[in-house]
Each structure stands twice: as structure tokens, then as C-alpha cells.
């Protein structure tokens, strides 16, 4: 799983790093780098945070061996995040169906302040053969 997502060009672009994986759970970090992850107000761009949220939830789903794509996602931005070494995102599955999955995500800063929460519905497109062999 680390190789599959660690080699993803978009994950690399945003400097995301898989920190911990368990079945149904994923923890991923992402730095907030000035002039890369920030908006004109010099805080984390909502799109970068949404990308982290989508990734943590999708990877949590993938820990079951299922390939998924996002059907829908909502995100609540709670607090702004200034440039820093890393935000930490955690994703967990709350529904593991045959054709759809639902996951929740949380993003916190280095002081464990809640930055954003998210929920997404994912469509199961197949399985990772190398994980289910």
C-alpha cells in the first residue's frame, strides 16, 4: 500500500507521506509549505486540505484491499493552518460495503488542534491483486 500510494504523482506533488496503516485506518502527513500549499492569506489552501482529506479516506478504504474512487466528499474547515512542518490526517472506514464504502477523516496541526473534518463515499472499482494474492 505504501508503494502504491507513495508513488502516486499527486501525493508526491503535495509532499504527502504515509505514516501508519492498519486495516480500515490510515494516517498521512503533509507539510504546509509557504508558496506551495498556501493561499493568498498565507494559510493552508482549502484545496490542499481537501486533497489530504480525500487521500486519507481513500487510503483507509484501500487498506481492505479494495480499489476505490471518490463518489462524493464533504469537508468542514474548522481552523486555518499556517505554514508548518506537517499536518496529520487520519482516515477510518465507517461502512465497508460490496460496492460502496464510507469513510471519515480528521486533520490536525502539530499542536493537535483540529483543522478540518471530512466524510466521503467511495465506489469500489476492483481489488488490489498484489494485496489479495
N, CA, C and O atoms as a GROMACS GRO file, in nm:
protein
  532
    1UNK      N    1   0.083  -0.120   0.000
    1UNK     CA    2   0.000   0.000   0.000
    1UNK      C    3   0.087   0.126   0.000
    1UNK      O    4   0.057   0.222  -0.070
    2UNK      N    5   0.194   0.124   0.078
    2UNK     CA    6   0.284   0.240   0.081
    2UNK      C    7   0.344   0.263  -0.057
    2UNK      O    8   0.355   0.377  -0.101
    3UNK      N    9   0.382   0.156  -0.126
    3UNK     CA   10   0.439   0.170  -0.260
    3UNK      C   11   0.336   0.220  -0.359
    3UNK      O   12   0.367   0.304  -0.444
    4UNK      N   13   0.213   0.170  -0.350
    4UNK     CA   14   0.108   0.209  -0.443
    4UNK      C   15   0.079   0.358  -0.432
    4UNK      O   16   0.077   0.428  -0.533
    5UNK      N   17   0.056   0.406  -0.311
    5UNK     CA   18   0.021   0.547  -0.293
    5UNK      C   19   0.144   0.636  -0.285
    5UNK      O   20   0.139   0.752  -0.324
    6UNK      N   21   0.254   0.583  -0.234
    6UNK     CA   22   0.377   0.661  -0.225
    6UNK      C   23   0.433   0.700  -0.361
    6UNK      O   24   0.504   0.799  -0.372
    7UNK      N   25   0.402   0.621  -0.464
    7UNK     CA   26   0.447   0.650  -0.600
    7UNK      C   27   0.346   0.733  -0.679
    7UNK      O   28   0.370   0.765  -0.796
    8UNK      N   29   0.234   0.769  -0.620
    8UNK     CA   30   0.132   0.848  -0.687
    8UNK      C   31   0.183   0.990  -0.709
    8UNK      O   32   0.230   1.055  -0.616
    9UNK      N   33   0.174   1.038  -0.832
    9UNK     CA   34   0.231   1.169  -0.866
    9UNK      C   35   0.164   1.284  -0.790
    9UNK      O   36   0.231   1.380  -0.754
   10UNK      N   37   0.034   1.276  -0.766
   10UNK     CA   38  -0.034   1.384  -0.694
   10UNK      C   39   0.004   1.384  -0.546
   10UNK      O   40   0.022   1.490  -0.487
   11UNK      N   41   0.016   1.266  -0.488
   11UNK     CA   42   0.061   1.253  -0.349
   11UNK      C   43   0.201   1.312  -0.336
   11UNK      O   44   0.230   1.382  -0.239
   12UNK      N   45   0.288   1.283  -0.433
   12UNK     CA   46   0.424   1.338  -0.433
   12UNK      C   47   0.422   1.490  -0.449
   12UNK      O   48   0.496   1.561  -0.381
   13UNK      N   49   0.337   1.540  -0.539
   13UNK     CA   50   0.328   1.684  -0.564
   13UNK      C   51   0.299   1.761  -0.436
   13UNK      O   52   0.357   1.867  -0.412
   14UNK      N   53   0.210   1.707  -0.353
   14UNK     CA   54   0.173   1.775  -0.229
   14UNK      C   55   0.258   1.732  -0.110
   14UNK      O   56   0.233   1.774   0.003
   15UNK      N   57   0.359   1.649  -0.134
   15UNK     CA   58   0.453   1.605  -0.030
   15UNK      C   59   0.386   1.526   0.082
   15UNK      O   60   0.429   1.533   0.197
   16UNK      N   61   0.282   1.450   0.048
   16UNK     CA   62   0.217   1.366   0.149
   16UNK      C   63   0.304   1.245   0.179
   16UNK      O   64   0.377   1.196   0.092
   17UNK      N   65   0.296   1.199   0.303
   17UNK     CA   66   0.375   1.083   0.346
   17UNK      C   67   0.287   0.991   0.430
   17UNK      O   68   0.227   1.035   0.529
   18UNK      N   69   0.281   0.864   0.391
   18UNK     CA   70   0.206   0.767   0.471
   18UNK      C   71   0.285   0.739   0.598
   18UNK      O   72   0.401   0.700   0.594
   19UNK      N   73   0.218   0.760   0.711
   19UNK     CA   74   0.283   0.740   0.841
   19UNK      C   75   0.246   0.607   0.906
   19UNK      O   76   0.331   0.542   0.967
   20UNK      N   77   0.119   0.567   0.892
   20UNK     CA   78   0.073   0.446   0.960
   20UNK      C   79  -0.047   0.389   0.885
   20UNK      O   80  -0.136   0.463   0.843
   21UNK      N   81  -0.049   0.257   0.869
   21UNK     CA   82  -0.161   0.189   0.805
   21UNK      C   83  -0.204   0.069   0.889
   21UNK      O   84  -0.120  -0.007   0.937
   22UNK      N   85  -0.332   0.054   0.906
   22UNK     CA   86  -0.394  -0.065   0.963
   22UNK      C   87  -0.519  -0.089   0.880
   22UNK      O   88  -0.567   0.003   0.814
   23UNK      N   89  -0.572  -0.208   0.880
   23UNK     CA   90  -0.693  -0.234   0.804
   23UNK      C   91  -0.803  -0.141   0.854
   23UNK      O   92  -0.838  -0.141   0.972
   24UNK      N   93  -0.857  -0.062   0.761
   24UNK     CA   94  -0.964   0.032   0.794
   24UNK      C   95  -0.919   0.166   0.847
   24UNK      O   96  -1.002   0.248   0.884
   25UNK      N   97  -0.788   0.189   0.852
   25UNK     CA   98  -0.735   0.312   0.912
   25UNK      C   99  -0.607   0.355   0.839
   25UNK      O  100  -0.524   0.272   0.804
   26UNK      N  101  -0.594   0.486   0.817
   26UNK     CA  102  -0.472   0.540   0.755
   26UNK      C  103  -0.434   0.670   0.823
   26UNK      O  104  -0.521   0.749   0.861
   27UNK      N  105  -0.305   0.692   0.838
   27UNK     CA  106  -0.253   0.818   0.890
   27UNK      C  107  -0.149   0.869   0.791
   27UNK      O  108  -0.053   0.800   0.758
   28UNK      N  109  -0.169   0.993   0.744
   28UNK     CA  110  -0.083   1.053   0.643
   28UNK      C  111  -0.049   1.194   0.687
   28UNK      O  112  -0.134   1.266   0.740
   29UNK      N  113   0.077   1.234   0.666
   29UNK     CA  114   0.118   1.371   0.698
   29UNK      C  115   0.140   1.450   0.570
   29UNK      O  116   0.168   1.394   0.464
   30UNK      N  117   0.126   1.582   0.582
   30UNK     CA  118   0.152   1.672   0.470
   30UNK      C  119   0.202   1.804   0.528
   30UNK      O  120   0.137   1.861   0.614
   31UNK      N  121   0.318   1.852   0.481
   31UNK     CA  122   0.364   1.982   0.529
   31UNK      C  123   0.279   2.094   0.470
   31UNK      O  124   0.215   2.076   0.366
   32UNK      N  125   0.278   2.206   0.536
   32UNK     CA  126   0.220   2.327   0.477
   32UNK      C  127   0.338   2.418   0.447
   32UNK      O  128   0.391   2.486   0.535
   33UNK      N  129   0.376   2.419   0.321
   33UNK     CA  130   0.492   2.495   0.275
   33UNK      C  131   0.444   2.626   0.214
   33UNK      O  132   0.357   2.626   0.127
   34UNK      N  133   0.501   2.738   0.260
   34UNK     CA  134   0.466   2.868   0.203
   34UNK      C  135   0.491   2.866   0.053
   34UNK      O  136   0.590   2.808   0.007
   35UNK      N  137   0.404   2.929  -0.022
   35UNK     CA  138   0.412   2.940  -0.168
   35UNK      C  139   0.392   2.808  -0.242
   35UNK      O  140   0.413   2.801  -0.363
   36UNK      N  141   0.352   2.703  -0.170
   36UNK     CA  142   0.318   2.577  -0.236
   36UNK      C  143   0.181   2.530  -0.191
   36UNK      O  144   0.096   2.499  -0.275
   37UNK      N  145   0.157   2.523  -0.061
   37UNK     CA  146   0.031   2.473  -0.006
   37UNK      C  147  -0.058   2.586   0.046
   37UNK      O  148  -0.165   2.560   0.100
   38UNK      N  149  -0.017   2.711   0.029
   38UNK     CA  150  -0.089   2.823   0.090
   38UNK      C  151  -0.166   2.906  -0.012
   38UNK      O  152  -0.140   2.902  -0.132
   39UNK      N  153  -0.262   2.981   0.042
   39UNK     CA  154  -0.342   3.071  -0.041
   39UNK      C  155  -0.288   3.214  -0.028
   39UNK      O  156  -0.182   3.235   0.030
   40UNK      N  157  -0.362   3.311  -0.080
   40UNK     CA  158  -0.316   3.449  -0.075
   40UNK      C  159  -0.316   3.507   0.066
   40UNK      O  160  -0.260   3.615   0.088
   41UNK      N  161  -0.378   3.438   0.161
   41UNK     CA  162  -0.378   3.483   0.301
   41UNK      C  163  -0.265   3.417   0.381
   41UNK      O  164  -0.255   3.436   0.502
   42UNK      N  165  -0.181   3.340   0.313
   42UNK     CA  166  -0.063   3.275   0.373
   42UNK      C  167  -0.100   3.167   0.475
   42UNK      O  168  -0.025   3.142   0.570
   43UNK      N  169  -0.213   3.103   0.454
   43UNK     CA  170  -0.254   2.986   0.534
   43UNK      C  171  -0.282   2.872   0.436
   43UNK      O  172  -0.290   2.893   0.315
   44UNK      N  173  -0.298   2.751   0.489
   44UNK     CA  174  -0.321   2.635   0.404
   44UNK      C  175  -0.440   2.657   0.311
   44UNK      O  176  -0.547   2.698   0.354
   45UNK      N  177  -0.420   2.629   0.184
   45UNK     CA  178  -0.527   2.640   0.083
   45UNK      C  179  -0.629   2.530   0.108
   45UNK      O  180  -0.593   2.416   0.136
   46UNK      N  181  -0.757   2.564   0.096
   46UNK     CA  182  -0.863   2.465   0.116
   46UNK      C  183  -0.852   2.347   0.022
   46UNK      O  184  -0.886   2.235   0.060
   47UNK      N  185  -0.804   2.369  -0.099
   47UNK     CA  186  -0.786   2.259  -0.194
   47UNK      C  187  -0.679   2.161  -0.149
   47UNK      O  188  -0.693   2.040  -0.170
   48UNK      N  189  -0.572   2.212  -0.089
   48UNK     CA  190  -0.467   2.123  -0.037
   48UNK      C  191  -0.521   2.041   0.079
   48UNK      O  192  -0.493   1.921   0.089
   49UNK      N  193  -0.599   2.105   0.167
   49UNK     CA  194  -0.658   2.032   0.280
   49UNK      C  195  -0.759   1.928   0.230
   49UNK      O  196  -0.764   1.817   0.282
   50UNK      N  197  -0.839   1.965   0.130
   50UNK     CA  198  -0.937   1.870   0.074
   50UNK      C  199  -0.865   1.752   0.008
   50UNK      O  200  -0.912   1.639   0.015
   51UNK      N  201  -0.752   1.779  -0.057
   51UNK     CA  202  -0.674   1.671  -0.117
   51UNK      C  203  -0.622   1.576  -0.011
   51UNK      O  204  -0.625   1.454  -0.030
   52UNK      N  205  -0.573   1.630   0.101
   52UNK     CA  206  -0.527   1.544   0.210
   52UNK      C  207  -0.643   1.463   0.266
   52UNK      O  208  -0.629   1.343   0.291
   53UNK      N  209  -0.758   1.526   0.285
   53UNK     CA  210  -0.876   1.456   0.338
   53UNK      C  211  -0.919   1.342   0.245
   53UNK      O  212  -0.944   1.231   0.290
   54UNK      N  213  -0.926   1.370   0.116
   54UNK     CA  214  -0.965   1.269   0.018
   54UNK      C  215  -0.866   1.153   0.019
   54UNK      O  216  -0.906   1.036   0.011
   55UNK      N  217  -0.739   1.185   0.029
   55UNK     CA  218  -0.636   1.081   0.027
   55UNK      C  219  -0.641   0.995   0.152
   55UNK      O  220  -0.632   0.873   0.142
   56UNK      N  221  -0.655   1.055   0.270
   56UNK     CA  222  -0.657   0.973   0.393
   56UNK      C  223  -0.777   0.880   0.395
   56UNK      O  224  -0.767   0.767   0.442
   57UNK      N  225  -0.891   0.928   0.345
   57UNK     CA  226  -1.009   0.842   0.344
   57UNK      C  227  -0.996   0.733   0.238
   57UNK      O  228  -1.030   0.618   0.263
   58UNK      N  229  -0.948   0.770   0.119
   58UNK     CA  230  -0.930   0.671   0.013
   58UNK      C  231  -0.829   0.564   0.049
   58UNK      O  232  -0.849   0.446   0.020
   59UNK      N  233  -0.720   0.604   0.114
   59UNK     CA  234  -0.619   0.506   0.156
   59UNK      C  235  -0.675   0.417   0.266
   59UNK      O  236  -0.648   0.297   0.268
   60UNK      N  237  -0.754   0.474   0.358
   60UNK     CA  238  -0.818   0.390   0.461
   60UNK      C  239  -0.903   0.282   0.395
   60UNK      O  240  -0.900   0.167   0.437
   61UNK      N  241  -0.978   0.319   0.292
   61UNK     CA  242  -1.059   0.220   0.219
   61UNK      C  243  -0.969   0.117   0.152
   61UNK      O  244  -0.999  -0.003   0.153
   62UNK      N  245  -0.860   0.163   0.093
   62UNK     CA  246  -0.770   0.073   0.020
   62UNK      C  247  -0.700  -0.027   0.111
   62UNK      O  248  -0.654  -0.131   0.063
   63UNK      N  249  -0.691   0.002   0.241
   63UNK     CA  250  -0.626  -0.094   0.332
   63UNK      C  251  -0.703  -0.225   0.341
   63UNK      O  252  -0.650  -0.324   0.392
   64UNK      N  253  -0.826  -0.228   0.292
   64UNK     CA  254  -0.904  -0.352   0.289
   64UNK      C  255  -0.873  -0.434   0.164
   64UNK      O  256  -0.924  -0.545   0.149
   65UNK      N  257  -0.788  -0.380   0.075
   65UNK     CA  258  -0.755  -0.447  -0.050
   65UNK      C  259  -0.844  -0.405  -0.165
   65UNK      O  260  -0.829  -0.456  -0.276
   66UNK      N  261  -0.937  -0.313  -0.140
   66UNK     CA  262  -1.028  -0.267  -0.245
   66UNK      C  263  -0.976  -0.140  -0.312
   66UNK      O  264  -0.923  -0.051  -0.246
   67UNK      N  265  -0.991  -0.135  -0.444
   67UNK     CA  266  -0.962  -0.013  -0.519
   67UNK      C  267  -1.088   0.072  -0.517
   67UNK      O  268  -1.198   0.022  -0.542
   68UNK      N  269  -1.073   0.200  -0.487
   68UNK     CA  270  -1.190   0.288  -0.478
   68UNK      C  271  -1.164   0.420  -0.549
   68UNK      O  272  -1.050   0.461  -0.568
   69UNK      N  273  -1.274   0.484  -0.588
   69UNK     CA  274  -1.273   0.621  -0.636
   69UNK      C  275  -1.378   0.698  -0.557
   69UNK      O  276  -1.476   0.640  -0.508
   70UNK      N  277  -1.358   0.827  -0.545
   70UNK     CA  278  -1.448   0.910  -0.465
   70UNK      C  279  -1.576   0.939  -0.542
   70UNK      O  280  -1.572   0.988  -0.655
   71UNK      N  281  -1.691   0.909  -0.480
   71UNK     CA  282  -1.821   0.946  -0.537
   71UNK      C  283  -1.861   1.085  -0.490
   71UNK      O  284  -1.906   1.167  -0.570
   72UNK      N  285  -1.845   1.110  -0.361
   72UNK     CA  286  -1.876   1.242  -0.306
   72UNK      C  287  -1.796   1.260  -0.178
   72UNK      O  288  -1.758   1.164  -0.112
   73UNK      N  289  -1.772   1.388  -0.146
   73UNK     CA  290  -1.698   1.419  -0.024
   73UNK      C  291  -1.743   1.554   0.027
   73UNK      O  292  -1.769   1.646  -0.051
   74UNK      N  293  -1.754   1.566   0.159
   74UNK     CA  294  -1.776   1.698   0.217
   74UNK      C  295  -1.666   1.724   0.318
   74UNK      O  296  -1.610   1.630   0.377
   75UNK      N  297  -1.636   1.850   0.338
   75UNK     CA  298  -1.530   1.887   0.431
   75UNK      C  299  -1.574   2.010   0.509
   75UNK      O  300  -1.634   2.101   0.454
   76UNK      N  301  -1.542   2.010   0.636
   76UNK     CA  302  -1.566   2.125   0.722
   76UNK      C  303  -1.430   2.180   0.764
   76UNK      O  304  -1.351   2.110   0.829
   77UNK      N  305  -1.403   2.304   0.727
   77UNK     CA  306  -1.279   2.370   0.768
   77UNK      C  307  -1.305   2.436   0.903
   77UNK      O  308  -1.389   2.524   0.914
   78UNK      N  309  -1.232   2.393   1.004
   78UNK     CA  310  -1.255   2.438   1.141
   78UNK      C  311  -1.162   2.553   1.179
   78UNK      O  312  -1.205   2.650   1.240
   79UNK      N  313  -1.037   2.542   1.142
   79UNK     CA  314  -0.935   2.638   1.184
   79UNK      C  315  -0.833   2.650   1.071
   79UNK      O  316  -0.806   2.552   1.002
   80UNK      N  317  -0.777   2.769   1.052
   80UNK     CA  318  -0.674   2.783   0.949
   80UNK      C  319  -0.543   2.722   0.997
   80UNK      O  320  -0.519   2.709   1.117
   81UNK      N  321  -0.462   2.683   0.902
   81UNK     CA  322  -0.331   2.623   0.932
   81UNK      C  323  -0.222   2.706   0.867
   81UNK      O  324  -0.221   2.725   0.745
   82UNK      N  325  -0.131   2.754   0.948
   82UNK     CA  326  -0.019   2.833   0.898
   82UNK      C  327   0.090   2.738   0.847
   82UNK      O  328   0.088   2.619   0.879
   83UNK      N  329   0.185   2.790   0.768
   83UNK     CA  330   0.295   2.704   0.724
   83UNK      C  331   0.363   2.637   0.844
   83UNK      O  332   0.392   2.700   0.945
   84UNK      N  333   0.387   2.506   0.830
   84UNK     CA  334   0.446   2.427   0.938
   84UNK      C  335   0.502   2.298   0.882
   84UNK      O  336   0.481   2.264   0.765
   85UNK      N  337   0.573   2.226   0.967
   85UNK     CA  338   0.638   2.103   0.923
   85UNK      C  339   0.538   2.001   0.870
   85UNK      O  340   0.561   1.942   0.765
   86UNK      N  341   0.428   1.980   0.941
   86UNK     CA  342   0.333   1.880   0.892
   86UNK      C  343   0.199   1.888   0.962
   86UNK      O  344   0.190   1.910   1.083
   87UNK      N  345   0.095   1.870   0.882
   87UNK     CA  346  -0.037   1.840   0.936
   87UNK      C  347  -0.048   1.688   0.937
   87UNK      O  348   0.019   1.620   0.860
   88UNK      N  349  -0.133   1.636   1.024
   88UNK     CA  350  -0.154   1.491   1.030
   88UNK      C  351  -0.301   1.463   1.001
   88UNK      O  352  -0.390   1.518   1.065
   89UNK      N  353  -0.323   1.377   0.904
   89UNK     CA  354  -0.458   1.337   0.870
   89UNK      C  355  -0.480   1.191   0.904
   89UNK      O  356  -0.394   1.107   0.879
   90UNK      N  357  -0.596   1.162   0.961
   90UNK     CA  358  -0.632   1.022   0.988
   90UNK      C  359  -0.765   0.993   0.922
   90UNK      O  360  -0.859   1.072   0.928
   91UNK      N  361  -0.772   0.878   0.859
   91UNK     CA  362  -0.894   0.834   0.794
   91UNK      C  363  -0.936   0.699   0.848
   91UNK      O  364  -0.853   0.614   0.878
   92UNK      N  365  -1.068   0.680   0.861
   92UNK     CA  366  -1.118   0.550   0.906
   92UNK      C  367  -1.247   0.516   0.833
   92UNK      O  368  -1.326   0.604   0.798
   93UNK      N  369  -1.265   0.388   0.810
   93UNK     CA  370  -1.385   0.338   0.742
   93UNK      C  371  -1.499   0.332   0.843
   93UNK      O  372  -1.482   0.285   0.955
   94UNK      N  373  -1.617   0.381   0.800
   94UNK     CA  374  -1.736   0.365   0.884
   94UNK      C  375  -1.841   0.276   0.817
   94UNK      O  376  -1.937   0.236   0.882
   95UNK      N  377  -1.823   0.246   0.688
   95UNK     CA  378  -1.910   0.150   0.618
   95UNK      C  379  -1.825   0.080   0.513
   95UNK      O  380  -1.761   0.145   0.430
   96UNK      N  381  -1.825  -0.052   0.516
   96UNK     CA  382  -1.745  -0.131   0.422
   96UNK      C  383  -1.838  -0.224   0.345
   96UNK      O  384  -1.857  -0.340   0.382
   97UNK      N  385  -1.897  -0.171   0.237
   97UNK     CA  386  -1.990  -0.249   0.158
   97UNK      C  387  -1.924  -0.313   0.037
   97UNK      O  388  -1.805  -0.293   0.011
   98UNK      N  389  -2.004  -0.391  -0.039
   98UNK     CA  390  -1.952  -0.457  -0.159
   98UNK      C  391  -1.921  -0.358  -0.270
   98UNK      O  392  -1.819  -0.369  -0.338
   99UNK      N  393  -2.010  -0.260  -0.288
   99UNK     CA  394  -1.991  -0.167  -0.399
   99UNK      C  395  -1.960  -0.025  -0.355
   99UNK      O  396  -1.908   0.054  -0.435
  100UNK      N  397  -1.989   0.010  -0.231
  100UNK     CA  398  -1.955   0.143  -0.180
  100UNK      C  399  -1.895   0.133  -0.040
  100UNK      O  400  -1.918   0.036   0.033
  101UNK      N  401  -1.819   0.235  -0.007
  101UNK     CA  402  -1.760   0.246   0.126
  101UNK      C  403  -1.779   0.391   0.172
  101UNK      O  404  -1.784   0.482   0.089
  102UNK      N  405  -1.788   0.411   0.302
  102UNK     CA  406  -1.796   0.545   0.359
  102UNK      C  407  -1.682   0.558   0.459
  102UNK      O  408  -1.656   0.467   0.538
  103UNK      N  409  -1.615   0.672   0.455
  103UNK     CA  410  -1.503   0.695   0.546
  103UNK      C  411  -1.512   0.835   0.605
  103UNK      O  412  -1.573   0.925   0.548
  104UNK      N  413  -1.448   0.852   0.720
  104UNK     CA  414  -1.436   0.982   0.785
  104UNK      C  415  -1.289   1.018   0.796
  104UNK      O  416  -1.203   0.931   0.809
  105UNK      N  417  -1.263   1.148   0.792
  105UNK     CA  418  -1.126   1.195   0.806
  105UNK      C  419  -1.116   1.312   0.901
  105UNK      O  420  -1.210   1.390   0.916
  106UNK      N  421  -1.001   1.322   0.966
  106UNK     CA  422  -0.970   1.434   1.056
  106UNK      C  423  -0.830   1.483   1.023
  106UNK      O  424  -0.739   1.404   0.999
  107UNK      N  425  -0.815   1.614   1.023
  107UNK     CA  426  -0.684   1.675   1.001
  107UNK      C  427  -0.653   1.762   1.121
  107UNK      O  428  -0.733   1.846   1.161
  108UNK      N  429  -0.534   1.742   1.179
  108UNK     CA  430  -0.491   1.822   1.294
  108UNK      C  431  -0.353   1.881   1.265
  108UNK      O  432  -0.279   1.831   1.180
  109UNK      N  433  -0.321   1.989   1.338
  109UNK     CA  434  -0.189   2.050   1.322
  109UNK      C  435  -0.090   1.990   1.420
  109UNK      O  436  -0.122   1.894   1.491
  110UNK      N  437   0.029   2.047   1.426
  110UNK     CA  438   0.134   1.995   1.512
  110UNK      C  439   0.105   2.005   1.660
  110UNK      O  440   0.168   1.935   1.740
  111UNK      N  441   0.010   2.090   1.698
  111UNK     CA  442  -0.031   2.103   1.838
  111UNK      C  443  -0.159   2.026   1.866
  111UNK      O  444  -0.220   2.042   1.972
  112UNK      N  445  -0.200   1.942   1.771
  112UNK     CA  446  -0.320   1.860   1.781
  112UNK      C  447  -0.450   1.941   1.777
  112UNK      O  448  -0.554   1.894   1.822
  113UNK      N  449  -0.444   2.064   1.723
  113UNK     CA  450  -0.564   2.144   1.702
  113UNK      C  451  -0.638   2.092   1.579
  113UNK      O  452  -0.576   2.064   1.477
  114UNK      N  453  -0.769   2.079   1.590
  114UNK     CA  454  -0.849   2.030   1.478
  114UNK      C  455  -0.854   2.136   1.368
  114UNK      O  456  -0.894   2.250   1.392
  115UNK      N  457  -0.812   2.098   1.249
  115UNK     CA  458  -0.810   2.187   1.133
  115UNK      C  459  -0.931   2.162   1.043
  115UNK      O  460  -0.994   2.257   0.996
  116UNK      N  461  -0.965   2.036   1.019
  116UNK     CA  462  -1.076   2.003   0.930
  116UNK      C  463  -1.127   1.862   0.958
  116UNK      O  464  -1.054   1.776   1.007
  117UNK      N  465  -1.255   1.842   0.926
  117UNK     CA  466  -1.316   1.709   0.930
  117UNK      C  467  -1.378   1.684   0.794
  117UNK      O  468  -1.415   1.778   0.723
  118UNK      N  469  -1.390   1.557   0.757
  118UNK     CA  470  -1.445   1.524   0.626
  118UNK      C  471  -1.516   1.389   0.632
  118UNK      O  472  -1.491   1.308   0.721
  119UNK      N  473  -1.604   1.369   0.536
  119UNK     CA  474  -1.670   1.240   0.518
  119UNK      C  475  -1.684   1.218   0.368
  119UNK      O  476  -1.715   1.311   0.293
  120UNK      N  477  -1.662   1.095   0.326
  120UNK     CA  478  -1.671   1.066   0.183
  120UNK      C  479  -1.733   0.932   0.156
  120UNK      O  480  -1.726   0.839   0.237
  121UNK      N  481  -1.795   0.922   0.039
  121UNK     CA  482  -1.849   0.796  -0.011
  121UNK      C  483  -1.762   0.754  -0.129
  121UNK      O  484  -1.732   0.835  -0.217
  122UNK      N  485  -1.722   0.628  -0.130
  122UNK     CA  486  -1.629   0.577  -0.229
  122UNK      C  487  -1.690   0.458  -0.302
  122UNK      O  488  -1.756   0.373  -0.241
  123UNK      N  489  -1.668   0.453  -0.433
  123UNK     CA  490  -1.717   0.344  -0.516
  123UNK      C  491  -1.605   0.242  -0.532
  123UNK      O  492  -1.492   0.277  -0.566
  124UNK      N  493  -1.636   0.116  -0.508
  124UNK     CA  494  -1.539   0.008  -0.520
  124UNK      C  495  -1.528  -0.030  -0.668
  124UNK      O  496  -1.627  -0.074  -0.728
  125UNK      N  497  -1.409  -0.014  -0.726
  125UNK     CA  498  -1.388  -0.044  -0.868
  125UNK      C  499  -1.319  -0.177  -0.891
  125UNK      O  500  -1.317  -0.227  -1.003
  126UNK      N  501  -1.262  -0.235  -0.787
  126UNK     CA  502  -1.190  -0.362  -0.802
  126UNK      C  503  -1.112  -0.392  -0.676
  126UNK      O  504  -1.139  -0.339  -0.569
  127UNK      N  505  -1.013  -0.480  -0.693
  127UNK     CA  506  -0.928  -0.516  -0.580
  127UNK      C  507  -0.782  -0.499  -0.621
  127UNK      O  508  -0.748  -0.505  -0.740
  128UNK      N  509  -0.696  -0.479  -0.523
  128UNK     CA  510  -0.553  -0.476  -0.547
  128UNK      C  511  -0.505  -0.620  -0.548
  128UNK      O  512  -0.496  -0.684  -0.443
  129UNK      N  513  -0.475  -0.672  -0.667
  129UNK     CA  514  -0.435  -0.813  -0.680
  129UNK      C  515  -0.313  -0.845  -0.594
  129UNK      O  516  -0.307  -0.952  -0.534
  130UNK      N  517  -0.216  -0.752  -0.589
  130UNK     CA  518  -0.094  -0.779  -0.513
  130UNK      C  519  -0.119  -0.785  -0.362
  130UNK      O  520  -0.038  -0.842  -0.289
  131UNK      N  521  -0.229  -0.728  -0.315
  131UNK     CA  522  -0.261  -0.732  -0.172
  131UNK      C  523  -0.349  -0.851  -0.137
  131UNK      O  524  -0.357  -0.890  -0.021
  132UNK      N  525  -0.414  -0.908  -0.237
  132UNK     CA  526  -0.508  -1.018  -0.212
  132UNK      C  527  -0.458  -1.151  -0.267
  132UNK      O  528  -0.534  -1.247  -0.278
  133UNK      N  529  -0.330  -1.158  -0.301
  133UNK     CA  530  -0.275  -1.281  -0.360
  133UNK      C  531  -0.249  -1.386  -0.253
  133UNK      O  532  -0.203  -1.496  -0.284
   0.00000   0.00000   0.00000
